Amino acid sequence: MRCLLILSGLLASAAWAAAPTTEFAPCSCIWDNSTKNYPPNSRTSGLFNTTVRYECGYICLDESGRPHAVNGAHSVSFAGSETGDEVVCDGLRYESQPNPSGSFGRWSLSVWDGVTRPIDARQSSSPALRDWAAASCGQAPSPRPSAEAFVDSLRINEWRVQVGLKPVRLHGTAPDRAIPAALDARFAALCSPDDRQSAFLRGNSPSELCERESARQLGERFENLRARAFRLKDPGEIAEAMSLTEDLLLCPAYATPPTPAIQRILLDQFVKYAAPNPSLREAARSLSCTMAWRGLTWAMLTPATQKMLSVKAPAPDEQ
């Protein structure tokens, strides 16, 4: 019976985690990008499983579309050791990443992909959010499912201010200008800087875009581009999006670019476009090198991305 209860708890947690992404509309909630707390004695270990209680802060829209700060308590149980994707707030997705060091006996780690997805408050894993929905949604229809919907950090900060929370600093404290990262061995063998990248490495701006926009505007442009990149279809638009992404990341004024994990998610999407299309592969390789100077490491890449970047593009007369 105990094993059955544990299995039921795990299945319930998986069901909540797999709840469909929704549009951010009345009766939906997003994680507030900051709040995650553990009450006293939050972790208990049994003979066959571990249970963790934790609290996440959310911004939820009532039936009139007004934002509210809502604190949601969660509880999750899992068997064995924690891998990193069990104790998470609703709407966050953790993906498996290679762990070259094999620390703690693990050859993979679960890392947040950097995207905040809205969830239907009525389907939350937190009873507090479901109670809030019952009291605040009225007859509002459930938010429509959306496979691509997510909310960027800049917009979340705007809602934080509206509900009385302090805005969070995005990606830490920024220096005045970007400092290129040192390439790891695999990227160093792959990447020879072109003119744009060489200008960046010298601390210069390779495009007019860098000169006329502030660091905040560069961040907004990147967030908008990231949202659009997952809906592109035309190869010309895909090539243009990759080039613009590079322009943004190569701006020295963009001192606090997206985290390497967020860059990797976007690169994976562009590689999916480029893998079956030879005309896009070189652009994807160039973008990967720019991301490497922005902190992306070879070990973070998925095997499919590593494979595509490692295959040398055929010469024009070989195609």
Buried (B, 14 or more C-beta within 10 A) or exposed (E): EEEEEBEEBBEEBEEBBEBBBBBBBBBBBBBBBBBBEEEEEBEEEEEEBBBBBBBBBBBBBBBEEEBBBBBBBBBBBBEEEEBBBBBBBBBBBBBBBBBEEEEEEEEEBBBBBBBBBBBBBBBBBBEBBBBBBEEBBEEBEBBEEBEEBBBBBBBBBEBBEEBEBEBBEBBEEBEEEBEBBEBBEBBEEBBEBEEBBEBBBEEEBBBEBBEEBEBEEBBBBBBEBBBEBBEBEEEEBBBEBBBBBBBBBBBBBBBBBBBBBBBBBBBBBBBBBBBEEEEBBEBBBBBBBBBBBBBBBBEBBBEEBBEBBEEEEEEEEEE
